[in-house]
Amino acid sequence: MIVVAAAGFALLAYVYLTLPDVRSLARRNPAETAFMRIRAEQAAREGKSVRHLQRWISYSRIAPNLKRAVLVAEDDAFWDHEGVDFDQIRQSIEVNLERGRAVRGASTITQQLAKNLYLSPARDPMRKLRELIIARRLETALPKARILEIYLNVIEWGDGIWGADAAARTYFGVSAAALTADQSALLAAAIVNPRLLNPAHPSARLLSRQRMIRGRMGGVTPPAPVPVPVAEPPSIEQPPLPAEETAPIPVGTPSPTSEDPVSPPLQQ
């Protein structure tokens, strides 16, 4: 028993001591993320070129509509937790045990940011433990507005599309500052599986999720901006998609496919 306890303590100590130092994020924007590296490695293995569309945009220049929509879609208890929502974890465990499989996630926006920046989509207990500890570190080191700012600039919003501004320009032909409530709700609805859900050609399922998010946005207050001098990395852009793929379409126009392909969520 003593040997097992000692081994467990040693493992926890190793995990803790090898975690990244997140304090630099208070004043420096990340130049890349673990997910970006994973996508580049996947493309290299498949012999494909890497498309990387990203334009960093400050928190104050992101439409409040999008902030509200993302909070509704991904973490409506953002104000109430310190990185980990234990009530959601408990409910998730109960639902998953009842169904006999993983059907509900419980990751907060802070946990998703920890995973995107430093970890991987892998579903294993050690990765989850690291994610939980990093999330707590992020909440300790950064204000809520900074956490949401980084999240909105680095998450995947399609194949090679990273962050809110690249997504807004690709799918709707506008900047992240000019997103309407309907466009914001549609982008937020796609976060659950961004490589399959296309806001420019929404399926009936995606539109249904958009309507749910849109109806709840009025009850959410995004964090107020916190002025912090930040050293921004250069924007990374490649030539835009062909016109027929990037041209804005009326929000609410479903794609010919009535249901989305089933695939394990990446961001959750």
N, C-alpha and C positions, 0 to 999 in steps of 0.2 A: 504493500500500500504506500509506504514511504517512497519507494522507487517511482511508482506511478505519479505521485504528487510532485516529486522533484522533476520528473520528465515534463509534466504539464507546465510547471512553473518555468522551466528552461525554454519551452516552446513559446510561451507567452512573452517571455523576456526577449527572445529572438525576434518575434513578430514586431514587438513594440520598438525595439532599437533599430530595426531596418526600415521603418516607415519613413516616408519623405517628410522633409521640413517644409510646411506649407506657409510659413510666415512671410516668405518673399512675395507671395501672391498679393499681399496688401498693397504693394507698390509696383509690381511688375506683372504684366500680362503674360500668360504662358505662350511660348512660340509654337508649341505643338502639344499633342496629348497622346496618351497610350493608345486610344482608339484610332487616331490618325496613323500612328506607326503600324498598327495591326492591319489597317486597310492597305497601306502601302506594301506591306509584306505579302498580303494576299494577292494583290495585283501582280507583284513580281513573280510569285510562284506560278501564276496563271499566264504569264507572259503578256500582261496587259499594261497599257500606259496608265499612269496615275493622274486622275483629274482632281484638283484641289481648289475649290472656290471658297474663299473666306475673306471677309473684310471686317476688321474689328470696329465696333461702334460703341461709344461710351454709353453708360447706363441712361444718362439724361436724354440721349437721342434715340432711345428705343421707345416705340409707342406704348403708352400706358395700357392700350388695348391688349397688346401682346403680353405684357407682364401679367395682367389680370387673367387672361386666357390660360397661360401656362401654369399659373398658380392653381387655378381651378382644375386643370387637367392632370397635373402631376403631384401637387402637394398643397391641398387646401388648408392644412394645419401648419403651414410654413412658419407662422408667427408663434405657434404654441410649443414647438419642440426645440431642442438644442442639437439638432443634427440627426437624431434617431427618434422615430415616432413609435414608442413601445406599444401603444394601444393598437396601432395599425398592424404591427408585427404579430401581436396576439390574435387579432381577428383573421389575419392572413393564414396563420398556422391552423386555426380552427376550420376555416373554409377548405384549405388544402387537405387536411386530414379527413374531412367529411367527404370530399370528392375523390380522395385517393390519388391525387396528382396535383402538381403545381398549377393552379388556375388563377391565383391572385398574388400580386407582389405587394410589397409594403415599403418600397424605397422612397425616401424623401428626396427632394431636389438636391440637398447637400450630399446624400449618399450617392446619387447618380453622378454628381460632379466629381466626387472622390473616385468613382469607378472609371469615368471617362478620362480623367487626368492621369491616373496612375496605375490602373489595374486592367481588367479585361472583362468580356461578357461571360466568362466561364462561371458555371454554377457549382462551386465547391465550398465547403465550410471555411477553409483557410482564407480564401479570397474574400468571403463575406466578413470574416472577422477583421481583416485588414481594412475593408471598406468602412465598417462601423467605427473603428478607431480613427481613421483618417477623417471621417465626417465630423466626429467630435472635435478633432483638432481644427478643422476648418471653421467651425462655429466659434471656437475660442479665439482664433486669430483674426477673423474677418467679420465685418458687419454684414447683416442680412442683404443689404443692397449690393455689396461687393460679390457675395456668393451668387446672387441671381444674375448680376452683370456677367460674370465669368461663364456661368452656365449657359446663358443665352448666346454667348459668342462662340462657344466651342462644341456644343452638341451637334450630332449628325442629323441633317434634315434631308437626306437623300444621298444618292450615290455621288460622292465627292463634294457634297454641299455641306459646309460647316458654318454654323452660326446663323443668327436671325437675319442679318443684312443680306447675306448671300442667298438665303432661302426666299426672302421677300422679293429680291430682284429677279431671281430665277423663275419663281412661280407666278408673280404678279406684276413684275416690271416696275416696282416702287422700292424706295428705301424702307428700312425697318422703322423709321420715324413716321412714315406715312401710312402704315397699315390701318385698315378699317377694322371695326369690331368683328365683322364676318370673316375677313381674311385672317385675322389673328386667331379666331376660334378654329378655323380650318387648319392653320399651321400647328396649333397646339394639339389638335386631334390626331395629327400624323406622328407625333413624337413617339407614341407607343410602338411603332414599327416603321421607322422612317425610310427604310430601303424598299419597302413594298407599298406604302401608302403615299399616293401622289396628290398633293393639294391642287395641282393644276388640272388634274383629271380625277376628281373625287368619285369614289364608288358610293353606292347607297349607304353602306355601313359607315363610311367616313363622314358623310353628310349628317347621318343620324347622331354621330358623336359630336359633330360641330354644333348641332342645335342644342344638345345638352349643355355643352360648355358655354355657348352664347347666352343661354338662359340664366346661368349662374354667375356671370362675370360681374354683375352689379354689386354683388355682396362681398367682393374681395378688394382689399386695399393693398397695393404693392408697396414695398419699402420706399421711403423717401431717399433721394440721392444723398450720398455722403461724399463731400469733396475730398478726394485723396489724389495727390500727384502720382500718376502712373506712367511708367515707361512702356510705351506701346510697341509691339513688334510690327514690322511692316506687313501690309495687307498682301495676301497671296491670291492672285487671280490668274485664270486662264481664259482663253476666248470663250464667250458665252455659248450656250447651247443653241442649236438651230432655231430659227424664229418660230417654227411651228411648235416647238417644245417649250419656249419661254414666253410666248405671247400670253398676256393676261386673258383669262376667260371669266365669264360671269360666275361669281360665287354661287353655288347651288346647282350647277350643271353636273349631273352624274355621269360617270363613265359608262360605256356599254356593259361593263361587268357589274353584276349586282352585288357580288360579295368579294371581299378581299381574300387573297391567298392566305392560308393559315401558316404562320411561321412564328417561332418563339420570339417575344418582344426583345429588342436589343437594349433599349434605354431603361427599361424597368429593372 
